[in-house]
Amino acid sequence: MSNNSNGSGMVMMAFALGALTGAAVALLYAPATGEETRRVLKDKARAGRDKAEAVARDGREFLSRQRENLGAAVERGREAFDEARKETL
């Protein structure tokens, strides 16, 4: 199952890379001046960077919350184990 999810991720990454490449080529061949094209590419790159930063930040926040939840669950499990052990003694 791990290989299948890894393969799917690679397909999605290849698709995204192809889409970005196609968009860049389309912009380069579009009937616009070089200055306009460079401005558009710069704006798109900035927007992509901002979106990537937002996704990374959201991912870090999600992992932090999950780490806290896991810690709380482990603590509750320890408490339940200790209670069950006390009842049997």
DOMIKOL-282845 format. One record per residue (C-alpha): residue number from 1; x, y, z; residue in one letter. Coordinates in steps of 0.001 Angstrom, whole numbers, plus 500000, padded with zeros to 6 digits. Example, Ala and Ser with C-alpha at 12.3 -4.5 7.8 and 13.67 -1.06 7.14 Angstrom:
REM residues 2
resi 1&east 512300&north 495500&up 507800&resn a
resi 2&east 513670&north 498940&up 507140&resn s
END
This chain:
REM residues 89
resi 1&east 500000&north 500000&up 500000&resn m
resi 2&east 502909&north 502318&up 500679&resn s
resi 3&east 504179&north 501945&up 497117&resn n
resi 4&east 500761&north 502842&up 495718&resn n
resi 5&east 500490&north 506073&up 497717&resn s
resi 6&east 504090&north 506952&up 496826&resn n
resi 7&east 503324&north 506347&up 493138&resn g
resi 8&east 500220&north 508528&up 493359&resn s
resi 9&east 502244&north 511313&up 494927&resn g
resi 10&east 504785&north 511103&up 492126&resn m
resi 11&east 502026&north 511265&up 489502&resn v
resi 12&east 500527&north 514336&up 491166&resn m
resi 13&east 503945&north 515987&up 491410&resn m
resi 14&east 504638&north 515259&up 487732&resn a
resi 15&east 501224&north 516671&up 486789&resn f
resi 16&east 501828&north 519861&up 488792&resn a
resi 17&east 505303&north 520284&up 487318&resn l
resi 18&east 503905&north 519789&up 483822&resn g
resi 19&east 501155&north 522322&up 484445&resn a
resi 20&east 503653&north 524893&up 485706&resn l
resi 21&east 505942&north 524273&up 482752&resn t
resi 22&east 503047&north 524606&up 480329&resn g
resi 23&east 501938&north 527859&up 481946&resn a
resi 24&east 505466&north 529265&up 481766&resn a
resi 25&east 505800&north 528328&up 478093&resn v
resi 26&east 502385&north 529820&up 477317&resn a
resi 27&east 503393&north 533077&up 478986&resn l
resi 28&east 506669&north 533176&up 477113&resn l
resi 29&east 504960&north 532702&up 473736&resn y
resi 30&east 502030&north 535010&up 474481&resn a
resi 31&east 501880&north 538210&up 472436&resn p
resi 32&east 503159&north 540507&up 475166&resn a
resi 33&east 506258&north 542592&up 475597&resn t
resi 34&east 509213&north 541149&up 477435&resn g
resi 35&east 508695&north 543587&up 480272&resn e
resi 36&east 505052&north 542575&up 480689&resn e
resi 37&east 505935&north 538888&up 480560&resn t
resi 38&east 508675&north 539297&up 483171&resn r
resi 39&east 506277&north 541215&up 485406&resn r
resi 40&east 503618&north 538518&up 485081&resn v
resi 41&east 506153&north 535761&up 485772&resn l
resi 42&east 507448&north 537660&up 488797&resn k
resi 43&east 503911&north 538144&up 490122&resn d
resi 44&east 503049&north 534487&up 489586&resn k
resi 45&east 506265&north 533374&up 491276&resn a
resi 46&east 505560&north 535641&up 494251&resn r
resi 47&east 502001&north 534323&up 494528&resn a
resi 48&east 503270&north 530740&up 494338&resn g
resi 49&east 505875&north 531400&up 497013&resn r
resi 50&east 503272&north 533026&up 499269&resn d
resi 51&east 500923&north 530083&up 498805&resn k
resi 52&east 503720&north 527583&up 499512&resn a
resi 53&east 504639&north 529472&up 502682&resn e
resi 54&east 500992&north 529451&up 503800&resn a
resi 55&east 500687&north 525708&up 503146&resn v
resi 56&east 503929&north 525042&up 505044&resn a
resi 57&east 502737&north 527182&up 507968&resn r
resi 58&east 499376&north 525382&up 508037&resn d
resi 59&east 501182&north 522043&up 507931&resn g
resi 60&east 503407&north 522984&up 510863&resn r
resi 61&east 500355&north 524127&up 512866&resn e
resi 62&east 498521&north 520896&up 512059&resn f
resi 63&east 501483&north 518774&up 513136&resn l
resi 64&east 501817&north 520780&up 516336&resn s
resi 65&east 498147&north 520217&up 517185&resn r
resi 66&east 498425&north 516505&up 516408&resn q
resi 67&east 501535&north 516227&up 518586&resn r
resi 68&east 499617&north 517840&up 521468&resn e
resi 69&east 496652&north 515506&up 520927&resn n
resi 70&east 498919&north 512474&up 520861&resn l
resi 71&east 500659&north 513579&up 524053&resn g
resi 72&east 497321&north 514023&up 525801&resn a
resi 73&east 496130&north 510611&up 524594&resn a
resi 74&east 499302&north 508923&up 525842&resn v
resi 75&east 498902&north 510614&up 529222&resn e
resi 76&east 495262&north 509480&up 529484&resn r
resi 77&east 496350&north 505958&up 528548&resn g
resi 78&east 498982&north 505948&up 531282&resn r
resi 79&east 496444&north 507182&up 533823&resn e
resi 80&east 493950&north 504490&up 532793&resn a
resi 81&east 496655&north 501836&up 533004&resn f
resi 82&east 497696&north 503001&up 536472&resn d
resi 83&east 494051&north 502998&up 537640&resn e
resi 84&east 493466&north 499501&up 536260&resn a
resi 85&east 496657&north 498253&up 537887&resn r
resi 86&east 495676&north 499743&up 541259&resn k
resi 87&east 492275&north 498024&up 541067&resn e
resi 88&east 493863&north 494635&up 540483&resn t
resi 89&east 496323&north 494964&up 543386&resn l
END
